[in-house]
Amino acid sequence: MKLLHPDDRCRYLTDITPERVKALGCKAVLIDADNTSSYDLTTEPLPGTMEWVASMKEAGLPVLLLSNAKAERAKVLADRYDIPVVGLAAKPLVHGYWQAAWRLRTSPRKLLMLGDQLFTDVLGANLAGCRSVWVEPYEKDKRDGFFLVKRTLEQRVSKNW
């Protein structure tokens, strides 16, 4: 269960301040796409996220989009934010996190992953040695089936925190 436990939780990505990132001992930020920094299954940034990314960069905190989305779609979103990207990251596998650390020229333990899924974003961050913040999904998921089962399991796992 420890592998599914984030270092923190928040309602929106924009709730995390540069001060909070630094207090967690991190020097760079990884953000998920769908339902964290963009509307689900789109390349449309969520309200306030463009300004949030700019504020992180102004505070000296590089931001990288780490997404399981197809590389082309992830790149379109990252280009809108003017940040680097690792698409098709295969989270929760660690390769994408380590690739992000290499691209940002830091160690995984200095990275903070912000994402809306325990079984991909948080689990992967913990396996890779990164810090993590679980962000509540921005809106109800458009996907069904196994995806809804994962959301139900997330709620059961997290209710004891």
Buried (B, 14 or more C-beta within 10 A) or exposed (E): EEEBBBBBBBEBBBBBEBEBBBEBEBBBBBBBBBBBBBBBBBBEBBEEBBEBBEBBBEEEBBBBBBBBBEEEBBBBBBEBBEBBBBBBBEBBBBEBBBBBBEBBEBBBEBBBBBBBBBBBBBBBBBBBBBBBBBBEBBEEBEEEEEEEEBBEEBEEBBEEE
